[in-house]
Every structure is written in C-alpha cells, then in structure tokens.
C-alpha cells in the first residue's frame, strides 16, 4: 500500500516541496534551499525573519478523522479510503516487558511503519495555504516560517499576521506549538543594527536569538557560520587524545577507517552551507584536520600537507566545500532526476539559453549586486563550475568526475 500511495502522490504532484521521508530529499538540500532563499532576499535589500517553530509531539497528535477527510479530498476514496480507515481504527498500545493494560490509540500515525511518515506528510500538506505570501520550509515535523520585507515595521506586521493565520491552522488541525522552544532570528541586508521587533503568538512574545540549530547546523543571524564552525571544532577536539593513543596500537588501514567514521563526517555534514563563508573562518578547522591526519599517519610537522591528503584521498575543508558544491552542480546538469524538482533548474547550461551552439559546456552566471548575493550557492556554484577544465566539466560519468575532481582540488586547489 505504501508503494501505491507513493506512486499516486508522485503522479499527481499533490505533495508540497517537503524534505524528509522522501527519496532524494535530504537534509543538506533542505538546508541549501533555506539558506539560499535567505541570501536571495538579502540580495534584494530585504530584511528576513527566520521563525523556528517547535511542534509538540506532532506525529502523536494527528487526528484520525481530519486525516481521513484530507485523504478523501486528495482523491483517495472508495475501497482504498475504507482500507485506511480500518488501518487507523481499533489500534491499541501497551508497554513492552512490563505489566501494562492495553489502551486504545485515538490519534497519531503509526510510528515505525512505512505508511506513518506518508500519512503525516499528507496531514500537514496544506499548511502553506495558511500563510499565502509567506514561505513555509518543512522537513518532517520541523516547521519554519520565513518572512521578508523592505522595512522592519513591515516585517513585524507581516510576521505577526502570518503567525496568527498559522496558529489558527494548528488549532483547526489539533496540533500544538511549544512556544517556549519557538524562536526567531532577524537577518539584515546591511550592518546597521536592527531595531527591536516584537513577534507574538497568542499574545505571547517569542524570544529573539542570535543563532539557532536547524537540521543539525547552527544558523547565525549574520550568516558568518562561526557558531557552527566552533561547534564542529569542539566535537572533534575531544577525539585528539584518544586517537593519539590509538594510532600506535592499530594498523594503518584501521586508522583510515576511523578518520572516515569519526572525523570526516563531522566536517562534511552541512559543509555546502557553512563552508560558504570567508576562508579565514575555516582556518582553525583546516589546522585541526591537518593535525588529525598527521597523528593517524604518524607524520611529523614538517610533512607536506598535500601528501597527507593524497594518502587518505580527502581534501582540506575549503576545497571539500568546492568539491561538494561542484558535485551538486554536476548532478543538476547531468542527472536532475536524482534531485527534488526545485533543483532541476538551479544551474542552467548556456546551451539551453543560446540558440546557437557554444564551444564550452559552461553554466549561465546570474548577475548579483552585493557580497551576500555572491554567496548564493546558485552563483557560487556557477563560478566554480565555469573555472573547471573543459574535459572535466564535460565528463558525464559521475564516479569518473568525482575522482578527477578530487585529484584536481588536491594538486591545484580552486581559490
């Protein structure tokens, strides 16, 4: 039934652009979508409110009658609708391995099932309709509202209006907001201090924060990413002493596996977003990564850094950012079916714009006016892509492209 439902939703394009519980809709792409949207609004000289909403036990409070009504409205009717009604009814719960009486489950989607996440997506699928003009960003039950305006007064008015509408939608759908854990940040297009903005839900003020963790990455209101870089540094520093002791007791191949299991993932996650900053902000991370490589490879301080990276077939953080972004551009140009639909036209080849044949397979570079506009991944990725050698940028084989790109970035880094 889950496969039939997925096929139906895919064929009818009913679902909003949700990230989570869907194939090829990763947290990284969700982060890129959110952050690029913020950069784009700042490029247009608009202030942006990022409102991070915390839903209380969203999966457990789904009302069955409302869910069945929505399924009917989405075209799931007849025998299939009756099947879902039976699937949700007469469900019982109890505590395993303890003396516990069974109790009926009157709400919530069955967790741990393949159908549960799909049903939840359908339940909240109409939430964007409650804030026309606002931008709802969703990943599973993480719900965030982004509002932009030319002035802070207009921004405050729009944000409060959208939140009133959103609160009405939540009440109508019997979902609850944890106001104590709901917060917001203000992103400014300039360095002028932002005037105090008051945001309320049910006459309760929401706290303003300078940074907030979203999908595992700390987004700060200046988009410098220093908070997240420091977070990664502190996580990795805990491993230094342990790895220094282990490096003399384990074989080399095992130590390389340890690097890719415990060090590399921390740096890699979200790098397409937080790596899009001044290279100097990444210096501490680069120095620490070099230290890990020297310890695990038992090399002295005089050892050439390039040989360290070649040995483990990896890259310094700055070049790893370039590598990740260029892989995304390559996938968009040659394999867009592996990405969500909103990324299909993210990078546009010149050949699809010009009526005549072009000599090189370059990507069209959109004009921007500000430094913040230059950090839009669409712009940044296009610049990086157009600096690649023609034989590499024209390489359609994904694995071959990745191997050659990594070797290029180690031996001849893109600045």
N, C-alpha and C positions, 0 to 999 in steps of 0.2 A: 504493500500500500504506500510506503514511503517513496518508493521509486515512481509510482504512478502519480503521486502528488507533486513530486519534484518536476517530472516531465510536464505536467499540466501547468504548473507555475511558470516554467521556463517558456513554454509555447505561448502562453497568454501575456507574459511580461507583467503580471499582476504586482509582484513584489517591488517595493521601493528600493532604492540603492542601499540596501543594508550590507554591512560587512559582518561576518560571523555566521557560522552554521551553513555556509555555502562554499562550494568548491571554487577555488581561485580568489576568494575574497579574504585576504589575510589581514592581520593587524597592521602590518607595515604599509600596505596600500591604503588602509583606513587612515593611518597617521599622515601619509603623504597627501591624501585628499583634504584632510582638515587643515594642515599647516599651509599647503599651497593656497587654499582658499583665503586664509588669513593674510598671507603675503599679497595676494591679488587685491584685496580690499585696501590694504595699507598703501599699495602702489597707486590706488585711485584716490589717495589722500583722505581716506575714511577711517574713523575710529571703529574698533571692533570689540564687541563684548563676547567673551567666551564663557558661557554659563554651563557649569558641570553639574548635572543633576544626578541625584542618587535615589534610585527606586528601591523601596523596601520589599524584599522577597518577591520580586516581580514574577518569577516562574510559579511560585506557590499561591499567588493570589488571582490567577486568571479565572474569571467567572465562566463556567461552562455554558450557561445559556447565552451569554453575549458572544462567546466564541462560536457556538453553533450558528447563531444568527449571522455572524460575519462570514462563516464558511458558505452559508446559503447565498449571501449577497455576492460572493466571489465566484458563484457558478457551481459550487459543489453541492449537488442536490440529489434527490431520488434515493436510490439504494445506497450510494456512497455516503450521503449525508446521514442516513439511518445507521450505517456502519460506524461512523464517527460518534454518533450519539450513544450507541451501545458501548463503544470503546471507552468513553469518558464516564459512563454511569456505573453505579454499583462497585466502585473501586474502594478497597479497604487498605488501611495502613496499621502497622504494629512495629514494635521494637524487636529486632532480632536478638536471639540468645538471652532474652530477659523475659520475665513473666509480664506479659502485656496483653491486654484485651484488644481486639480489633475494633477500629473506629472507621466510620465512613469518611471518604475524601470528597468533599463537596466543591472544591475548587482546586486550581492548579493544573499544570500539564504534567504528564508522567515523566519524571526525570530519569535519565539513564536509558531512555528509549530513543529510537531513531526518529520517531514521529514528534516527540515532545518539542524539540527546537523549531521544527517547521510550523507547528501549531502556534507557538509563541510569536514567531515572525508574522504570521497572519493576524494574530490578535492585535499587535501594535502597528500593523501595516498602514493604518490610516492616521497615525499620529501627526505626520507632516501637514495634513489638511487643517489641523487646529491652529497652525501658525502660518497662514499664507504670507509670503514675503520674507519670513524667517528661514533659517537654514538649520534643519534638524540633522544631526550626524549620529548614526546608530551603529553600534557594534554589540550584537547580542542584546543584553539588557543595559549596556552603557548608553545613556541618552544624553546628548549635549546639544545646546542651542547656541547658534552664533548669529549675532545681530550686528549690522554695520550702519553707520550714518556719518554725515559730514560734520556734525557738531555733537558735543557731549550731551547737550539738552535733548536733542532729537534722539540720541542713542538711549538715554534714560527713559524717555517716553515710549519708544518702540519696545524696549526690553520689558518694561512693566506690562505693556499691553499684551505682548506675546505670552508672557508668563501667566497672566490671568486666563487667556484662552487655553493654554496648556494645562493649567490647573483644573479648568472645567472639564477638559477631555479626560484627565486622570480620574476625576471623581465619577464621571459618567461610565468609565470602564473599570471602576473599583480597584484602581491601582493607587499606591500611596507613595508620597515623596518624603524622604528623610531630610528635612530642612537643615538639621544640624550638620549634615555632611554635604550639603549642597553649597557650592561656592561659585565665584566668578572672578575673571581677570579682565582688565581693560588693556587692549593693545593700541598704542598710539602711532600715528604716521610720522610723528616728529618727536624731538627730545624735550618739548615743552611739558612741564608737569601737568598731568591730567586732573582737572577739577574733581571734587568728590561727587560720586554718582551713587544714588540710593536705589537699590533693587529690592523689591519685596515680593513675597508670595504669601497670600492670606494675611496681609498686614505685618508679616514677619520679615525683618531685614535679613538679606543673605550676606554673608561675610565676603569681603574682597580679599583676594590672596595674590601674592606676587608670583607664586608658582603652584602648579597642580599636576599630580601624576595622572596621565591619561594613557591607557593601554600600555602601561609599563614604562613610559617615557615622561620625564618631568618637563613640562612646558612652562617657561617663564614669560612674564609679560613683556620683556624686551627682546625675546627670541634670540638671546645670546647662547642659550643652551649650557651655560656654565654650571647650573644646578645639577643637570643630568650628568654632565661630564664628571663632576665631583662625586656624584653618587656611584658611577661606574668605577672611578678610581678607588673609593673606599671599599667597594666589594672585592676588587682584585687584590688590593694590598694585603688582605687577610690571608691570601694564599702564598705570599712570598716565602715566609719562613718554612712552611710545610714543604713546598716544592724544593727549596734549597736542600733540605734534609733528604728528600726522596730521590733527588737526581743522582746520588751516588749509590743507590740501592736498587735501582730499576734499570732495565735495558732501554736503549735509545728509542726503539720503536714504541715502547710503552709510554715514555715521556712525551713523545709527539702526540700520542692519543690523548694524554692528559691535557696538553695545551689546547687541543681542539674540543675537548669536552668541558673544560672549566675556565679557560681564559678567553679564547676566541669568541664564544657565543655572547659573552657579556659586552664585548666591544662591538660585535656585529649587529646585535639587535637594535633596531631603530636608527642605525647609522645614516641611512638615507635622509633622515630628518635632522638629527642632532649634529651630524658631521657637516651640515651646510652652514658653517659659521667661519669665523676668522681662523686660519690655520694655527695662529699662535695659541688659541684656546685649546687646541688639541695637542699641544706640545707635551704637556705632562703625561697624557695618555700614551703618546709615542715613546717617551723616555721609559715609562713603566713597562710597555710592551717589549722594548729592546732588552730591558733587564730580565724579563721572563725568558726570552729567547736565549740570552747568554747563560742563564742558570741552567736551563733544560738541556742546552747543547754543550755545557761545560766549557764555555769560551771566556777569555779574558776581555777586559775593557778595550784593548787595542784591536779586537777583532772587527773587521769591516761589517757594518750593519747589513749591507746588501747580501753578503754570504749567509747571514743568519736567516734572512727572509727566503732566500733561494732554497736553503736546506729544508725549511718547513713548508715551502710553497705557499707562502702567505704574503701579506702586504702591511705597510705601516698604516695607521688609521686614516690619514689624509688620502692616500692612494686607494685604500679599501673603500672609502666613500665614493671615489671616482669609479671604482670597479663595480660597485653595487648599482650606481646610477646608470652607468653605460650598459649594464646588463638589462636594466629595466627599459632603456631606450631600444635596445636590440630586440627585446621581446615585443615591444609595442609595434615596431616597424615590421618585423617578420612573423611574429606569432601572436597577433592581438587576441585570438580566440582563447588564449590562456589567461586573459586578464578580464576584469569587470568591464562592462560596456562603457563606463565613463572614462576609461583609459584608452579606448580604441583610437581616438583622435588626439591623444595627448601630445604626440610628436608627429608632425606632418612632413613626409618627404617632399622635397622640392618638385619631384617628378609628378606629384599629384596636384600641384598648383600651376606649374607652367604647361602650356600646350605643346611646347617643343621639347625634344629630348635634351636632358642635361648630361654633361660629361661625368659628373660625380654624383654619387648617391648621398647627397647632403640632406640635412633636415632644415625645414624653414625656421628661421630665427625671428621670434616675435619681438617687436620693439618695446623696450621699457624705459622709464624715465628716472627711476630712483635706485638707490643702493638696495632697498628692500625688494624692489622688483627684480633685481638681478639674482636674488636668492630663491625666486620661484623655480621649482625643480624643472618645470617645462622649459624655462630659459636656460638654467644652469646645465641641464642635461643636453640641450641642443648645442650649446657651446662646446661641451666636452666631445660630443659625437662628431661634430664637424672638424675637430682637430685630429681625429684618428687618420692613419694612413688609409688610402682608398681600398687596398686589398683586404684590410681588416674590417672596415665598415661595410664592405660588400659581402662579407662572409655570412652566409645564411645559416650555416650549421651551428647550433647553439653551443655544443660542447667544444668544438674547434675554436669558436670565437672566444669563449671564456679562457681557454688555455693560452691562446696567443695574446689576449688582452692582459692577462696576469703577468706574463713574461715581459711584455712591453712596459707595464707600470713599475715592475721591479727594476728593470735596467734603464729605462728612460721615462721617469715619472712625469705626469702631466701637472703643471703648476697652475 
